[in-house]
Amino acid sequence: MAAKDKLAIYQALAIMFPLSARDQALEQRKAGRTVADVARWVCLPIPLVKMVMGDEWPELRQDLLDKFGE
């Protein structure tokens, strides 16, 4: 996959999986739900859900959205 395609996916992911949904997903994980459960809930592939639920995502998301608006 080309770099521009990946960038577009990550930019879309920032919109399709907002921070409020991420917060809910993290709470679901604390309550014992699996990543697969969360992926079904947000209708996204597991690898993307894992990325969004990672510690680095909020900063990466902000960088993506800042660049998207340029």
CHARMM internal coordinates of N, CA and C (Angstrom, degrees):
IC EDIT
DIST 1 N 1 CA 1.4507
DIST 1 CA 1 C 1.5264
ANGL 1 N 1 CA 1 C 108.24
DIST 1 C 2 N 1.2996
ANGL 1 CA 1 C 2 N 115.84
DIHE 1 N 1 CA 1 C 2 N 136.72
DIST 2 N 2 CA 1.4586
ANGL 1 C 2 N 2 CA 121.40
DIHE 1 CA 1 C 2 N 2 CA -178.80
DIST 2 CA 2 C 1.5248
ANGL 2 N 2 CA 2 C 110.92
DIHE 1 C 2 N 2 CA 2 C -69.70
DIST 2 C 3 N 1.3154
ANGL 2 CA 2 C 3 N 115.86
DIHE 2 N 2 CA 2 C 3 N 153.33
DIST 3 N 3 CA 1.4624
ANGL 2 C 3 N 3 CA 121.49
DIHE 2 CA 2 C 3 N 3 CA -178.22
DIST 3 CA 3 C 1.5267
ANGL 3 N 3 CA 3 C 111.65
DIHE 2 C 3 N 3 CA 3 C -59.05
DIST 3 C 4 N 1.3364
ANGL 3 CA 3 C 4 N 116.86
DIHE 3 N 3 CA 3 C 4 N -39.42
DIST 4 N 4 CA 1.4704
ANGL 3 C 4 N 4 CA 119.63
DIHE 3 CA 3 C 4 N 4 CA 179.53
DIST 4 CA 4 C 1.5275
ANGL 4 N 4 CA 4 C 111.03
DIHE 3 C 4 N 4 CA 4 C -65.40
DIST 4 C 5 N 1.3258
ANGL 4 CA 4 C 5 N 116.95
DIHE 4 N 4 CA 4 C 5 N -35.44
DIST 5 N 5 CA 1.4629
ANGL 4 C 5 N 5 CA 120.57
DIHE 4 CA 4 C 5 N 5 CA 177.86
DIST 5 CA 5 C 1.5280
ANGL 5 N 5 CA 5 C 110.39
DIHE 4 C 5 N 5 CA 5 C -65.05
DIST 5 C 6 N 1.3330
ANGL 5 CA 5 C 6 N 116.03
DIHE 5 N 5 CA 5 C 6 N -43.67
DIST 6 N 6 CA 1.4687
ANGL 5 C 6 N 6 CA 119.74
DIHE 5 CA 5 C 6 N 6 CA 178.89
DIST 6 CA 6 C 1.5212
ANGL 6 N 6 CA 6 C 110.54
DIHE 5 C 6 N 6 CA 6 C -63.44
DIST 6 C 7 N 1.3118
ANGL 6 CA 6 C 7 N 116.61
DIHE 6 N 6 CA 6 C 7 N -43.28
DIST 7 N 7 CA 1.4543
ANGL 6 C 7 N 7 CA 120.37
DIHE 6 CA 6 C 7 N 7 CA 178.61
DIST 7 CA 7 C 1.5228
ANGL 7 N 7 CA 7 C 110.49
DIHE 6 C 7 N 7 CA 7 C -58.96
DIST 7 C 8 N 1.3132
ANGL 7 CA 7 C 8 N 116.74
DIHE 7 N 7 CA 7 C 8 N -43.73
DIST 8 N 8 CA 1.4700
ANGL 7 C 8 N 8 CA 120.86
DIHE 7 CA 7 C 8 N 8 CA 179.38
DIST 8 CA 8 C 1.5261
ANGL 8 N 8 CA 8 C 111.11
DIHE 7 C 8 N 8 CA 8 C -62.32
DIST 8 C 9 N 1.3270
ANGL 8 CA 8 C 9 N 117.20
DIHE 8 N 8 CA 8 C 9 N -39.03
DIST 9 N 9 CA 1.4723
ANGL 8 C 9 N 9 CA 120.54
DIHE 8 CA 8 C 9 N 9 CA 178.12
DIST 9 CA 9 C 1.5234
ANGL 9 N 9 CA 9 C 109.94
DIHE 8 C 9 N 9 CA 9 C -63.70
DIST 9 C 10 N 1.3278
ANGL 9 CA 9 C 10 N 116.60
DIHE 9 N 9 CA 9 C 10 N -45.15
DIST 10 N 10 CA 1.4661
ANGL 9 C 10 N 10 CA 119.84
DIHE 9 CA 9 C 10 N 10 CA -178.93
DIST 10 CA 10 C 1.5209
ANGL 10 N 10 CA 10 C 111.61
DIHE 9 C 10 N 10 CA 10 C -65.91
DIST 10 C 11 N 1.3310
ANGL 10 CA 10 C 11 N 116.58
DIHE 10 N 10 CA 10 C 11 N -37.74
DIST 11 N 11 CA 1.4617
ANGL 10 C 11 N 11 CA 119.63
DIHE 10 CA 10 C 11 N 11 CA 176.94
DIST 11 CA 11 C 1.5285
ANGL 11 N 11 CA 11 C 110.59
DIHE 10 C 11 N 11 CA 11 C -64.77
DIST 11 C 12 N 1.3171
ANGL 11 CA 11 C 12 N 116.76
DIHE 11 N 11 CA 11 C 12 N -42.90
DIST 12 N 12 CA 1.4677
ANGL 11 C 12 N 12 CA 120.04
DIHE 11 CA 11 C 12 N 12 CA 177.70
DIST 12 CA 12 C 1.5196
ANGL 12 N 12 CA 12 C 110.98
DIHE 11 C 12 N 12 CA 12 C -64.97
DIST 12 C 13 N 1.3152
ANGL 12 CA 12 C 13 N 116.48
DIHE 12 N 12 CA 12 C 13 N -37.68
DIST 13 N 13 CA 1.4565
ANGL 12 C 13 N 13 CA 121.28
DIHE 12 CA 12 C 13 N 13 CA 179.60
DIST 13 CA 13 C 1.5272
ANGL 13 N 13 CA 13 C 111.05
DIHE 12 C 13 N 13 CA 13 C -61.88
DIST 13 C 14 N 1.3158
ANGL 13 CA 13 C 14 N 116.80
DIHE 13 N 13 CA 13 C 14 N -36.48
DIST 14 N 14 CA 1.4627
ANGL 13 C 14 N 14 CA 121.04
DIHE 13 CA 13 C 14 N 14 CA 178.17
DIST 14 CA 14 C 1.5252
ANGL 14 N 14 CA 14 C 111.31
DIHE 13 C 14 N 14 CA 14 C -61.42
DIST 14 C 15 N 1.3147
ANGL 14 CA 14 C 15 N 116.69
DIHE 14 N 14 CA 14 C 15 N -29.29
DIST 15 N 15 CA 1.4676
ANGL 14 C 15 N 15 CA 121.60
DIHE 14 CA 14 C 15 N 15 CA 179.19
DIST 15 CA 15 C 1.5291
ANGL 15 N 15 CA 15 C 110.87
DIHE 14 C 15 N 15 CA 15 C -89.58
DIST 15 C 16 N 1.3198
ANGL 15 CA 15 C 16 N 117.23
DIHE 15 N 15 CA 15 C 16 N -41.10
DIST 16 N 16 CA 1.4662
ANGL 15 C 16 N 16 CA 121.70
DIHE 15 CA 15 C 16 N 16 CA -175.31
DIST 16 CA 16 C 1.5327
ANGL 16 N 16 CA 16 C 113.30
DIHE 15 C 16 N 16 CA 16 C -73.98
DIST 16 C 17 N 1.3343
ANGL 16 CA 16 C 17 N 116.87
DIHE 16 N 16 CA 16 C 17 N -22.35
DIST 17 N 17 CA 1.4595
ANGL 16 C 17 N 17 CA 121.54
DIHE 16 CA 16 C 17 N 17 CA -179.06
DIST 17 CA 17 C 1.5261
ANGL 17 N 17 CA 17 C 106.78
DIHE 16 C 17 N 17 CA 17 C -129.06
DIST 17 C 18 N 1.3460
ANGL 17 CA 17 C 18 N 116.61
DIHE 17 N 17 CA 17 C 18 N 74.82
DIST 18 N 18 CA 1.4679
ANGL 17 C 18 N 18 CA 120.67
DIHE 17 CA 17 C 18 N 18 CA -175.11
DIST 18 CA 18 C 1.5339
ANGL 18 N 18 CA 18 C 111.68
DIHE 17 C 18 N 18 CA 18 C -64.22
DIST 18 C 19 N 1.3183
ANGL 18 CA 18 C 19 N 114.94
DIHE 18 N 18 CA 18 C 19 N 164.45
DIST 19 N 19 CA 1.4581
ANGL 18 C 19 N 19 CA 119.68
DIHE 18 CA 18 C 19 N 19 CA -177.77
DIST 19 CA 19 C 1.5233
ANGL 19 N 19 CA 19 C 112.38
DIHE 18 C 19 N 19 CA 19 C -60.51
DIST 19 C 20 N 1.3226
ANGL 19 CA 19 C 20 N 117.87
DIHE 19 N 19 CA 19 C 20 N -32.31
DIST 20 N 20 CA 1.4656
ANGL 19 C 20 N 20 CA 119.58
DIHE 19 CA 19 C 20 N 20 CA 178.27
DIST 20 CA 20 C 1.5228
ANGL 20 N 20 CA 20 C 110.75
DIHE 19 C 20 N 20 CA 20 C -64.75
DIST 20 C 21 N 1.3302
ANGL 20 CA 20 C 21 N 117.32
DIHE 20 N 20 CA 20 C 21 N -39.18
DIST 21 N 21 CA 1.4684
ANGL 20 C 21 N 21 CA 120.74
DIHE 20 CA 20 C 21 N 21 CA 176.25
DIST 21 CA 21 C 1.5278
ANGL 21 N 21 CA 21 C 110.15
DIHE 20 C 21 N 21 CA 21 C -69.43
DIST 21 C 22 N 1.3262
ANGL 21 CA 21 C 22 N 117.15
DIHE 21 N 21 CA 21 C 22 N -36.50
DIST 22 N 22 CA 1.4691
ANGL 21 C 22 N 22 CA 120.88
DIHE 21 CA 21 C 22 N 22 CA 177.00
DIST 22 CA 22 C 1.5174
ANGL 22 N 22 CA 22 C 110.13
DIHE 21 C 22 N 22 CA 22 C -61.08
DIST 22 C 23 N 1.3433
ANGL 22 CA 22 C 23 N 116.34
DIHE 22 N 22 CA 22 C 23 N -43.76
DIST 23 N 23 CA 1.4630
ANGL 22 C 23 N 23 CA 119.96
DIHE 22 CA 22 C 23 N 23 CA 178.22
DIST 23 CA 23 C 1.5296
ANGL 23 N 23 CA 23 C 110.98
DIHE 22 C 23 N 23 CA 23 C -59.46
DIST 23 C 24 N 1.3203
ANGL 23 CA 23 C 24 N 116.70
DIHE 23 N 23 CA 23 C 24 N -43.22
DIST 24 N 24 CA 1.4653
ANGL 23 C 24 N 24 CA 120.65
DIHE 23 CA 23 C 24 N 24 CA 178.01
DIST 24 CA 24 C 1.5237
ANGL 24 N 24 CA 24 C 110.83
DIHE 23 C 24 N 24 CA 24 C -64.45
DIST 24 C 25 N 1.3248
ANGL 24 CA 24 C 25 N 116.48
DIHE 24 N 24 CA 24 C 25 N -39.72
DIST 25 N 25 CA 1.4662
ANGL 24 C 25 N 25 CA 120.81
DIHE 24 CA 24 C 25 N 25 CA 179.56
DIST 25 CA 25 C 1.5257
ANGL 25 N 25 CA 25 C 110.88
DIHE 24 C 25 N 25 CA 25 C -64.61
DIST 25 C 26 N 1.3261
ANGL 25 CA 25 C 26 N 116.55
DIHE 25 N 25 CA 25 C 26 N -40.70
DIST 26 N 26 CA 1.4655
ANGL 25 C 26 N 26 CA 119.83
DIHE 25 CA 25 C 26 N 26 CA 177.92
DIST 26 CA 26 C 1.5320
ANGL 26 N 26 CA 26 C 110.73
DIHE 25 C 26 N 26 CA 26 C -63.74
DIST 26 C 27 N 1.3178
ANGL 26 CA 26 C 27 N 116.69
DIHE 26 N 26 CA 26 C 27 N -38.81
DIST 27 N 27 CA 1.4698
ANGL 26 C 27 N 27 CA 120.39
DIHE 26 CA 26 C 27 N 27 CA 176.50
DIST 27 CA 27 C 1.5301
ANGL 27 N 27 CA 27 C 110.68
DIHE 26 C 27 N 27 CA 27 C -64.50
DIST 27 C 28 N 1.3330
ANGL 27 CA 27 C 28 N 116.53
DIHE 27 N 27 CA 27 C 28 N -40.78
DIST 28 N 28 CA 1.4645
ANGL 27 C 28 N 28 CA 120.22
DIHE 27 CA 27 C 28 N 28 CA 177.40
DIST 28 CA 28 C 1.5227
ANGL 28 N 28 CA 28 C 110.89
DIHE 27 C 28 N 28 CA 28 C -60.69
DIST 28 C 29 N 1.3433
ANGL 28 CA 28 C 29 N 116.50
DIHE 28 N 28 CA 28 C 29 N -40.91
DIST 29 N 29 CA 1.4656
ANGL 28 C 29 N 29 CA 120.41
DIHE 28 CA 28 C 29 N 29 CA 178.60
DIST 29 CA 29 C 1.5240
ANGL 29 N 29 CA 29 C 110.52
DIHE 28 C 29 N 29 CA 29 C -63.30
DIST 29 C 30 N 1.3447
ANGL 29 CA 29 C 30 N 117.02
DIHE 29 N 29 CA 29 C 30 N -41.98
DIST 30 N 30 CA 1.4658
ANGL 29 C 30 N 30 CA 120.76
DIHE 29 CA 29 C 30 N 30 CA 178.09
DIST 30 CA 30 C 1.5255
ANGL 30 N 30 CA 30 C 110.90
DIHE 29 C 30 N 30 CA 30 C -62.78
DIST 30 C 31 N 1.3230
ANGL 30 CA 30 C 31 N 115.97
DIHE 30 N 30 CA 30 C 31 N -30.05
DIST 31 N 31 CA 1.4685
ANGL 30 C 31 N 31 CA 121.39
DIHE 30 CA 30 C 31 N 31 CA -179.51
DIST 31 CA 31 C 1.5280
ANGL 31 N 31 CA 31 C 112.16
DIHE 30 C 31 N 31 CA 31 C -82.44
DIST 31 C 32 N 1.3540
ANGL 31 CA 31 C 32 N 116.41
DIHE 31 N 31 CA 31 C 32 N -0.26
DIST 32 N 32 CA 1.4550
ANGL 31 C 32 N 32 CA 119.01
DIHE 31 CA 31 C 32 N 32 CA 175.12
DIST 32 CA 32 C 1.5138
ANGL 32 N 32 CA 32 C 116.51
DIHE 31 C 32 N 32 CA 32 C 106.28
DIST 32 C 33 N 1.3224
ANGL 32 CA 32 C 33 N 117.02
DIHE 32 N 32 CA 32 C 33 N -1.13
DIST 33 N 33 CA 1.4604
ANGL 32 C 33 N 33 CA 118.66
DIHE 32 CA 32 C 33 N 33 CA 177.54
DIST 33 CA 33 C 1.5218
ANGL 33 N 33 CA 33 C 110.09
DIHE 32 C 33 N 33 CA 33 C -73.46
DIST 33 C 34 N 1.3082
ANGL 33 CA 33 C 34 N 116.33
DIHE 33 N 33 CA 33 C 34 N 151.44
DIST 34 N 34 CA 1.4660
ANGL 33 C 34 N 34 CA 121.42
DIHE 33 CA 33 C 34 N 34 CA -179.37
DIST 34 CA 34 C 1.5274
ANGL 34 N 34 CA 34 C 110.37
DIHE 33 C 34 N 34 CA 34 C -87.18
DIST 34 C 35 N 1.3266
ANGL 34 CA 34 C 35 N 115.49
DIHE 34 N 34 CA 34 C 35 N 166.67
DIST 35 N 35 CA 1.4588
ANGL 34 C 35 N 35 CA 120.47
DIHE 34 CA 34 C 35 N 35 CA 174.93
DIST 35 CA 35 C 1.5268
ANGL 35 N 35 CA 35 C 109.56
DIHE 34 C 35 N 35 CA 35 C -61.84
DIST 35 C 36 N 1.3197
ANGL 35 CA 35 C 36 N 117.25
DIHE 35 N 35 CA 35 C 36 N -36.27
DIST 36 N 36 CA 1.4638
ANGL 35 C 36 N 36 CA 120.88
DIHE 35 CA 35 C 36 N 36 CA 177.46
DIST 36 CA 36 C 1.5305
ANGL 36 N 36 CA 36 C 110.76
DIHE 35 C 36 N 36 CA 36 C -62.29
DIST 36 C 37 N 1.3347
ANGL 36 CA 36 C 37 N 116.92
DIHE 36 N 36 CA 36 C 37 N -39.35
DIST 37 N 37 CA 1.4726
ANGL 36 C 37 N 37 CA 120.40
DIHE 36 CA 36 C 37 N 37 CA 176.29
DIST 37 CA 37 C 1.5227
ANGL 37 N 37 CA 37 C 110.44
DIHE 36 C 37 N 37 CA 37 C -60.56
DIST 37 C 38 N 1.3222
ANGL 37 CA 37 C 38 N 115.62
DIHE 37 N 37 CA 37 C 38 N -46.26
DIST 38 N 38 CA 1.4675
ANGL 37 C 38 N 38 CA 120.45
DIHE 37 CA 37 C 38 N 38 CA 179.87
DIST 38 CA 38 C 1.5308
ANGL 38 N 38 CA 38 C 110.05
DIHE 37 C 38 N 38 CA 38 C -63.42
DIST 38 C 39 N 1.3318
ANGL 38 CA 38 C 39 N 116.87
DIHE 38 N 38 CA 38 C 39 N -42.30
DIST 39 N 39 CA 1.4686
ANGL 38 C 39 N 39 CA 120.68
DIHE 38 CA 38 C 39 N 39 CA 179.67
DIST 39 CA 39 C 1.5292
ANGL 39 N 39 CA 39 C 111.01
DIHE 38 C 39 N 39 CA 39 C -59.75
DIST 39 C 40 N 1.3215
ANGL 39 CA 39 C 40 N 116.54
DIHE 39 N 39 CA 39 C 40 N -41.31
DIST 40 N 40 CA 1.4769
ANGL 39 C 40 N 40 CA 119.52
DIHE 39 CA 39 C 40 N 40 CA 176.60
DIST 40 CA 40 C 1.5207
ANGL 40 N 40 CA 40 C 110.52
DIHE 39 C 40 N 40 CA 40 C -64.54
DIST 40 C 41 N 1.3207
ANGL 40 CA 40 C 41 N 116.60
DIHE 40 N 40 CA 40 C 41 N -40.11
DIST 41 N 41 CA 1.4643
ANGL 40 C 41 N 41 CA 121.60
DIHE 40 CA 40 C 41 N 41 CA -178.75
DIST 41 CA 41 C 1.5266
ANGL 41 N 41 CA 41 C 111.25
DIHE 40 C 41 N 41 CA 41 C -62.65
DIST 41 C 42 N 1.3397
ANGL 41 CA 41 C 42 N 117.49
DIHE 41 N 41 CA 41 C 42 N -42.78
DIST 42 N 42 CA 1.4675
ANGL 41 C 42 N 42 CA 120.66
DIHE 41 CA 41 C 42 N 42 CA -178.45
DIST 42 CA 42 C 1.5244
ANGL 42 N 42 CA 42 C 113.51
DIHE 41 C 42 N 42 CA 42 C -93.38
DIST 42 C 43 N 1.3368
ANGL 42 CA 42 C 43 N 116.30
DIHE 42 N 42 CA 42 C 43 N -3.34
DIST 43 N 43 CA 1.4697
ANGL 42 C 43 N 43 CA 122.22
DIHE 42 CA 42 C 43 N 43 CA 178.20
DIST 43 CA 43 C 1.5310
ANGL 43 N 43 CA 43 C 112.19
DIHE 42 C 43 N 43 CA 43 C 58.94
DIST 43 C 44 N 1.3253
ANGL 43 CA 43 C 44 N 115.10
DIHE 43 N 43 CA 43 C 44 N 46.27
DIST 44 N 44 CA 1.4583
ANGL 43 C 44 N 44 CA 121.68
DIHE 43 CA 43 C 44 N 44 CA 178.22
DIST 44 CA 44 C 1.5239
ANGL 44 N 44 CA 44 C 109.47
DIHE 43 C 44 N 44 CA 44 C -133.24
DIST 44 C 45 N 1.3317
ANGL 44 CA 44 C 45 N 117.70
DIHE 44 N 44 CA 44 C 45 N 156.32
DIST 45 N 45 CA 1.4626
ANGL 44 C 45 N 45 CA 120.35
DIHE 44 CA 44 C 45 N 45 CA 178.20
DIST 45 CA 45 C 1.5390
ANGL 45 N 45 CA 45 C 112.02
DIHE 44 C 45 N 45 CA 45 C -64.63
DIST 45 C 46 N 1.3109
ANGL 45 CA 45 C 46 N 115.35
DIHE 45 N 45 CA 45 C 46 N 148.28
DIST 46 N 46 CA 1.4642
ANGL 45 C 46 N 46 CA 121.73
DIHE 45 CA 45 C 46 N 46 CA -177.84
DIST 46 CA 46 C 1.5302
ANGL 46 N 46 CA 46 C 112.38
DIHE 45 C 46 N 46 CA 46 C -54.54
DIST 46 C 47 N 1.3383
ANGL 46 CA 46 C 47 N 120.86
DIHE 46 N 46 CA 46 C 47 N -45.97
DIST 47 N 47 CA 1.4702
ANGL 46 C 47 N 47 CA 118.67
DIHE 46 CA 46 C 47 N 47 CA -178.87
DIST 47 CA 47 C 1.5371
ANGL 47 N 47 CA 47 C 113.36
DIHE 46 C 47 N 47 CA 47 C -58.77
DIST 47 C 48 N 1.3274
ANGL 47 CA 47 C 48 N 117.06
DIHE 47 N 47 CA 47 C 48 N -37.01
DIST 48 N 48 CA 1.4646
ANGL 47 C 48 N 48 CA 119.64
DIHE 47 CA 47 C 48 N 48 CA 178.18
DIST 48 CA 48 C 1.5195
ANGL 48 N 48 CA 48 C 111.03
DIHE 47 C 48 N 48 CA 48 C -70.30
DIST 48 C 49 N 1.3172
ANGL 48 CA 48 C 49 N 117.03
DIHE 48 N 48 CA 48 C 49 N -38.22
DIST 49 N 49 CA 1.4663
ANGL 48 C 49 N 49 CA 120.94
DIHE 48 CA 48 C 49 N 49 CA 177.98
DIST 49 CA 49 C 1.5245
ANGL 49 N 49 CA 49 C 109.95
DIHE 48 C 49 N 49 CA 49 C -63.89
DIST 49 C 50 N 1.3293
ANGL 49 CA 49 C 50 N 116.97
DIHE 49 N 49 CA 49 C 50 N -42.63
DIST 50 N 50 CA 1.4676
ANGL 49 C 50 N 50 CA 120.26
DIHE 49 CA 49 C 50 N 50 CA 177.75
DIST 50 CA 50 C 1.5242
ANGL 50 N 50 CA 50 C 110.47
DIHE 49 C 50 N 50 CA 50 C -59.63
DIST 50 C 51 N 1.3280
ANGL 50 CA 50 C 51 N 116.93
DIHE 50 N 50 CA 50 C 51 N -40.81
DIST 51 N 51 CA 1.4557
ANGL 50 C 51 N 51 CA 120.38
DIHE 50 CA 50 C 51 N 51 CA -179.75
DIST 51 CA 51 C 1.5265
ANGL 51 N 51 CA 51 C 111.05
DIHE 50 C 51 N 51 CA 51 C -64.17
DIST 51 C 52 N 1.3269
ANGL 51 CA 51 C 52 N 116.51
DIHE 51 N 51 CA 51 C 52 N -46.44
DIST 52 N 52 CA 1.4630
ANGL 51 C 52 N 52 CA 120.62
DIHE 51 CA 51 C 52 N 52 CA -178.69
DIST 52 CA 52 C 1.5329
ANGL 52 N 52 CA 52 C 111.32
DIHE 51 C 52 N 52 CA 52 C -65.00
DIST 52 C 53 N 1.3030
ANGL 52 CA 52 C 53 N 116.93
DIHE 52 N 52 CA 52 C 53 N -32.56
DIST 53 N 53 CA 1.4598
ANGL 52 C 53 N 53 CA 119.74
DIHE 52 CA 52 C 53 N 53 CA -178.14
DIST 53 CA 53 C 1.5353
ANGL 53 N 53 CA 53 C 112.47
DIHE 52 C 53 N 53 CA 53 C -84.38
DIST 53 C 54 N 1.3217
ANGL 53 CA 53 C 54 N 116.49
DIHE 53 N 53 CA 53 C 54 N -3.47
DIST 54 N 54 CA 1.4583
ANGL 53 C 54 N 54 CA 120.79
DIHE 53 CA 53 C 54 N 54 CA 177.97
DIST 54 CA 54 C 1.5221
ANGL 54 N 54 CA 54 C 111.95
DIHE 53 C 54 N 54 CA 54 C -72.95
DIST 54 C 55 N 1.3162
ANGL 54 CA 54 C 55 N 115.75
DIHE 54 N 54 CA 54 C 55 N 159.47
DIST 55 N 55 CA 1.4648
ANGL 54 C 55 N 55 CA 121.96
DIHE 54 CA 54 C 55 N 55 CA -177.99
DIST 55 CA 55 C 1.5253
ANGL 55 N 55 CA 55 C 113.21
DIHE 54 C 55 N 55 CA 55 C -64.09
DIST 55 C 56 N 1.3193
ANGL 55 CA 55 C 56 N 117.30
DIHE 55 N 55 CA 55 C 56 N -27.59
DIST 56 N 56 CA 1.4565
ANGL 55 C 56 N 56 CA 120.89
DIHE 55 CA 55 C 56 N 56 CA -175.97
DIST 56 CA 56 C 1.5258
ANGL 56 N 56 CA 56 C 113.31
DIHE 55 C 56 N 56 CA 56 C -81.80
DIST 56 C 57 N 1.3310
ANGL 56 CA 56 C 57 N 117.35
DIHE 56 N 56 CA 56 C 57 N -15.23
DIST 57 N 57 CA 1.4572
ANGL 56 C 57 N 57 CA 120.21
DIHE 56 CA 56 C 57 N 57 CA -171.69
DIST 57 CA 57 C 1.5317
ANGL 57 N 57 CA 57 C 114.76
DIHE 56 C 57 N 57 CA 57 C -59.39
DIST 57 C 58 N 1.3383
ANGL 57 CA 57 C 58 N 120.86
DIHE 57 N 57 CA 57 C 58 N -46.14
DIST 58 N 58 CA 1.4743
ANGL 57 C 58 N 58 CA 117.59
DIHE 57 CA 57 C 58 N 58 CA -176.20
DIST 58 CA 58 C 1.5309
ANGL 58 N 58 CA 58 C 113.59
DIHE 57 C 58 N 58 CA 58 C -56.39
DIST 58 C 59 N 1.3302
ANGL 58 CA 58 C 59 N 117.27
DIHE 58 N 58 CA 58 C 59 N -40.80
DIST 59 N 59 CA 1.4626
ANGL 58 C 59 N 59 CA 119.65
DIHE 58 CA 58 C 59 N 59 CA 178.81
DIST 59 CA 59 C 1.5296
ANGL 59 N 59 CA 59 C 111.23
DIHE 58 C 59 N 59 CA 59 C -71.41
DIST 59 C 60 N 1.3200
ANGL 59 CA 59 C 60 N 116.71
DIHE 59 N 59 CA 59 C 60 N -42.80
DIST 60 N 60 CA 1.4630
ANGL 59 C 60 N 60 CA 120.84
DIHE 59 CA 59 C 60 N 60 CA 177.45
DIST 60 CA 60 C 1.5195
ANGL 60 N 60 CA 60 C 110.67
DIHE 59 C 60 N 60 CA 60 C -60.96
DIST 60 C 61 N 1.3237
ANGL 60 CA 60 C 61 N 116.30
DIHE 60 N 60 CA 60 C 61 N -43.05
DIST 61 N 61 CA 1.4653
ANGL 60 C 61 N 61 CA 121.77
DIHE 60 CA 60 C 61 N 61 CA 179.09
DIST 61 CA 61 C 1.5219
ANGL 61 N 61 CA 61 C 110.35
DIHE 60 C 61 N 61 CA 61 C -58.05
DIST 61 C 62 N 1.3200
ANGL 61 CA 61 C 62 N 116.21
DIHE 61 N 61 CA 61 C 62 N -46.36
DIST 62 N 62 CA 1.4587
ANGL 61 C 62 N 62 CA 119.77
DIHE 61 CA 61 C 62 N 62 CA -179.41
DIST 62 CA 62 C 1.5230
ANGL 62 N 62 CA 62 C 111.28
DIHE 61 C 62 N 62 CA 62 C -62.09
DIST 62 C 63 N 1.3296
ANGL 62 CA 62 C 63 N 115.92
DIHE 62 N 62 CA 62 C 63 N -42.05
DIST 63 N 63 CA 1.4645
ANGL 62 C 63 N 63 CA 119.69
DIHE 62 CA 62 C 63 N 63 CA 177.73
DIST 63 CA 63 C 1.5331
ANGL 63 N 63 CA 63 C 110.65
DIHE 62 C 63 N 63 CA 63 C -61.77
DIST 63 C 64 N 1.3139
ANGL 63 CA 63 C 64 N 116.51
DIHE 63 N 63 CA 63 C 64 N -42.29
DIST 64 N 64 CA 1.4709
ANGL 63 C 64 N 64 CA 120.41
DIHE 63 CA 63 C 64 N 64 CA -179.95
DIST 64 CA 64 C 1.5168
ANGL 64 N 64 CA 64 C 111.18
DIHE 63 C 64 N 64 CA 64 C -62.97
DIST 64 C 65 N 1.3177
ANGL 64 CA 64 C 65 N 116.47
DIHE 64 N 64 CA 64 C 65 N -44.12
DIST 65 N 65 CA 1.4609
ANGL 64 C 65 N 65 CA 119.60
DIHE 64 CA 64 C 65 N 65 CA -178.29
DIST 65 CA 65 C 1.5144
ANGL 65 N 65 CA 65 C 111.64
DIHE 64 C 65 N 65 CA 65 C -70.46
DIST 65 C 66 N 1.3325
ANGL 65 CA 65 C 66 N 117.43
DIHE 65 N 65 CA 65 C 66 N -35.60
DIST 66 N 66 CA 1.4682
ANGL 65 C 66 N 66 CA 119.61
DIHE 65 CA 65 C 66 N 66 CA 176.79
DIST 66 CA 66 C 1.5195
ANGL 66 N 66 CA 66 C 110.76
DIHE 65 C 66 N 66 CA 66 C -62.80
DIST 66 C 67 N 1.3280
ANGL 66 CA 66 C 67 N 117.02
DIHE 66 N 66 CA 66 C 67 N -42.43
DIST 67 N 67 CA 1.4640
ANGL 66 C 67 N 67 CA 121.61
DIHE 66 CA 66 C 67 N 67 CA -179.70
DIST 67 CA 67 C 1.5302
ANGL 67 N 67 CA 67 C 111.02
DIHE 66 C 67 N 67 CA 67 C -71.17
DIST 67 C 68 N 1.3374
ANGL 67 CA 67 C 68 N 116.74
DIHE 67 N 67 CA 67 C 68 N -32.11
DIST 68 N 68 CA 1.4532
ANGL 67 C 68 N 68 CA 121.26
DIHE 67 CA 67 C 68 N 68 CA -179.22
DIST 68 CA 68 C 1.5188
ANGL 68 N 68 CA 68 C 111.21
DIHE 67 C 68 N 68 CA 68 C -63.37
DIST 68 C 69 N 1.3215
ANGL 68 CA 68 C 69 N 116.29
DIHE 68 N 68 CA 68 C 69 N -35.16
DIST 69 N 69 CA 1.4643
ANGL 68 C 69 N 69 CA 121.01
DIHE 68 CA 68 C 69 N 69 CA -177.78
DIST 69 CA 69 C 1.5206
ANGL 69 N 69 CA 69 C 113.68
DIHE 68 C 69 N 69 CA 69 C -78.45
DIST 69 C 70 N 1.3219
ANGL 69 CA 69 C 70 N 118.20
DIHE 69 N 69 CA 69 C 70 N -8.55
DIST 70 N 70 CA 1.4695
ANGL 69 C 70 N 70 CA 120.36
DIHE 69 CA 69 C 70 N 70 CA -177.74
DIST 70 CA 70 C 1.5103
ANGL 70 N 70 CA 70 C 112.02
DIHE 69 C 70 N 70 CA 70 C -77.58
END
COOR INIT
IC SEED 1 N 1 CA 1 C
IC BUILD
